[in-house]
Amino acid sequence: MVRKGFKMHLYPGMAKEYEKRHNQLWPEMKDMIHEYGGSNYSIFLDEETNMLFGYLEIEDEEKWARSADTEINRKWWDFMADIMDTNPDNSPVSTDLVPVFHLS
């Protein structure tokens, strides 16, 4: 199991909409996350900076990377592009965080 931390940026005033969309996450998107080895997925918001912090456990980096090319993932990126920083392909601008401590 690989623990991943990452950050993304939400546009100002979009926190409630972001939370709403994730509370209504499509069943197909949930299935895809699990199919590609993702679990224990959480996203947190720093309200002062509009920075999102994501935490996800995956089975394998290569398997997880392939999830980006699924039709449902591309549809989700398009759906979210109006409320957060995105790349030209509508993928979220995401920065991996370096793990510095873990206690289990």
C-alpha positions in Angstrom: 0.0 0.0 0.0 1.2 3.5 -1.0 0.1 6.6 1.0 -0.3 9.7 -1.3 -0.6 13.3 -0.2 -1.2 16.1 -2.6 -2.5 19.6 -2.8 -4.8 21.4 -5.2 -6.3 25.0 -5.4 -10.0 25.8 -5.2 -11.3 29.0 -6.7 -12.5 31.5 -4.0 -16.1 31.1 -3.0 -16.3 27.5 -4.4 -15.9 25.5 -1.1 -19.6 24.7 -0.7 -19.9 23.7 -4.4 -16.8 21.5 -4.2 -18.2 19.8 -1.1 -21.6 19.4 -2.6 -20.2 17.7 -5.8 -18.1 15.3 -3.8 -21.0 14.5 -1.5 -22.9 13.5 -4.7 -19.9 11.6 -6.2 -21.1 9.5 -9.1 -21.2 5.7 -8.3 -19.2 5.1 -11.5 -16.4 7.4 -10.2 -16.4 5.5 -6.8 -16.2 2.2 -8.7 -13.3 3.5 -10.8 -11.3 4.7 -7.8 -11.6 1.2 -6.2 -11.0 -0.6 -9.5 -7.7 1.2 -9.9 -6.6 0.4 -6.3 -7.6 3.6 -4.5 -9.0 3.5 -0.9 -9.2 5.6 2.3 -9.5 8.8 0.2 -10.0 12.1 2.0 -9.8 15.7 1.0 -9.4 18.6 3.4 -9.8 22.4 2.8 -7.7 25.2 4.2 -10.4 27.9 4.2 -7.8 30.7 4.5 -5.9 29.8 1.3 -8.5 27.7 -0.6 -5.9 25.0 -0.8 -7.2 21.4 -0.8 -5.2 18.6 0.8 -5.8 15.1 -0.5 -4.9 11.9 1.1 -5.3 8.5 -0.7 -4.0 5.0 -0.3 -3.3 3.1 -3.5 -2.2 -0.4 -4.3 0.3 0.5 -7.0 1.5 3.8 -8.6 1.4 2.5 -12.2 -2.1 1.1 -11.8 -3.4 4.3 -10.2 -1.8 6.4 -13.0 -3.9 4.5 -15.6 -7.1 5.7 -13.9 -6.4 9.2 -15.4 -7.2 7.8 -18.8 -10.6 6.4 -18.0 -13.7 7.9 -19.6 -15.3 8.5 -16.2 -12.3 10.3 -14.8 -12.1 12.6 -17.8 -15.8 13.4 -17.4 -15.2 14.2 -13.7 -12.3 16.5 -14.5 -14.5 18.3 -17.0 -17.3 18.6 -14.4 -14.9 20.1 -11.8 -12.9 22.4 -14.1 -15.1 25.5 -13.4 -14.3 25.6 -9.7 -10.6 24.8 -9.4 -7.2 25.3 -11.0 -6.8 22.9 -13.9 -4.4 22.0 -16.7 -5.2 22.4 -20.4 -6.8 18.8 -20.3 -9.0 19.8 -17.3 -7.0 17.6 -14.9 -6.6 19.4 -11.6 -3.3 21.2 -11.0 -2.0 18.9 -8.3 1.3 18.9 -6.5 2.4 15.7 -4.7 3.5 16.2 -1.1 6.6 14.6 0.3 5.9 12.3 3.3 8.0 13.3 6.3 6.3 11.5 9.2 3.9 8.6 9.7 2.7 6.8 12.9 0.6 3.8 12.7 
